[in-house]
Amino acid sequence: MSGTFMLDKMGFLLALIMGVIILVLGYPMGMQLLLLMFIFLLISVLATNYGARSKKRMNIFEGDRGWKNVISNGLTPTLMVIALFFTGDNMFLLAYVASIASITADKFASELGIFDVPFFLWGMKKVRPGTSGAVSVLGTFASLSGAFVISLSSVYLLSLPLSTAFFLGLIGFLGCFADSIFGVLEERGIGNKYTTNFICSLVGALLVWLVF
């Protein structure tokens, strides 16, 4: 494993602000909610740096992160905590977990799936590694694993029932497919990876109201 992970000053500042919002408005679960986000960050770094040398050879290694990455991944979870604070509705708590499960699933799929043969679901056309909207068998299993790492962590951190965590894991997995769908549009010049990532997290959160 050889790589780096850097966050620029604006990205760090935004991440700090979001962290404070989650910690304060998430009271009395603020620390647990923040720890769940830290788990996402930690395993995302591990996934990013896995096979870094190979990724660099393929010119698809992305170790540096900026404010756009922070917004695209962290805005939805932060909004869910704000909504939870003002409404007291625990559905927003579940949506918080689901949104993080979705972005984790997406991160695992994109960072680990490149070591398999990627293809578009529509037409089953094989494409180059790193193509937005592409899926792979390895990436699919990786995304499922990533989603369940987060959902099962919520059992310990937030005392959620195991059955609830199971469905949140599935929601996170499904949210990742929203990234694949909108990623195809990205390849056609509609949107970018940041808007696609935001949609992924938002879809994961909204699916909670369809499932629960």
SULCOR-V45194 format. One record per residue. RES is the residue in one small letter. SS is DSSP state (~ for helix, > for strand, _ for the rest). Layout:
[[RES,SS] [RES,SS]]
This chain:
[[m,_] [s,_] [g,_] [t,_] [f,_] [m,>] [l,>] [d,_] [k,~] [m,~] [g,~] [f,~] [l,~] [l,~] [a,~] [l,~] [i,~] [m,~] [g,~] [v,~] [i,~] [i,~] [l,~] [v,~] [l,~] [g,_] [y,_] [p,_] [m,_] [g,~] [m,~] [q,~] [l,~] [l,~] [l,~] [l,~] [m,~] [f,~] [i,~] [f,~] [l,~] [l,~] [i,~] [s,~] [v,~] [l,~] [a,~] [t,~] [n,~] [y,_] [g,_] [a,~] [r,~] [s,~] [k,~] [k,~] [r,~] [m,_] [n,_] [i,_] [f,_] [e,_] [g,_] [d,>] [r,>] [g,_] [w,~] [k,~] [n,~] [v,~] [i,~] [s,~] [n,~] [g,~] [l,~] [t,~] [p,~] [t,~] [l,~] [m,~] [v,~] [i,~] [a,~] [l,~] [f,~] [f,~] [t,~] [g,_] [d,_] [n,_] [m,~] [f,~] [l,~] [l,~] [a,~] [y,~] [v,~] [a,~] [s,~] [i,~] [a,~] [s,~] [i,~] [t,~] [a,~] [d,~] [k,~] [f,~] [a,~] [s,~] [e,~] [l,~] [g,~] [i,~] [f,~] [d,_] [v,_] [p,_] [f,>] [f,_] [l,_] [w,_] [g,_] [m,_] [k,_] [k,>] [v,_] [r,_] [p,_] [g,_] [t,_] [s,_] [g,_] [a,_] [v,>] [s,_] [v,~] [l,~] [g,~] [t,~] [f,~] [a,~] [s,~] [l,~] [s,~] [g,~] [a,~] [f,~] [v,~] [i,~] [s,~] [l,~] [s,~] [s,~] [v,~] [y,~] [l,~] [l,~] [s,_] [l,_] [p,_] [l,~] [s,~] [t,~] [a,~] [f,~] [f,~] [l,~] [g,~] [l,~] [i,~] [g,~] [f,~] [l,~] [g,~] [c,~] [f,~] [a,~] [d,~] [s,~] [i,~] [f,~] [g,~] [v,~] [l,~] [e,~] [e,~] [r,_] [g,_] [i,_] [g,_] [n,_] [k,~] [y,~] [t,~] [t,~] [n,~] [f,~] [i,~] [c,~] [s,~] [l,~] [v,~] [g,~] [a,~] [l,~] [l,_] [v,~] [w,~] [l,~] [v,~] [f,_]]
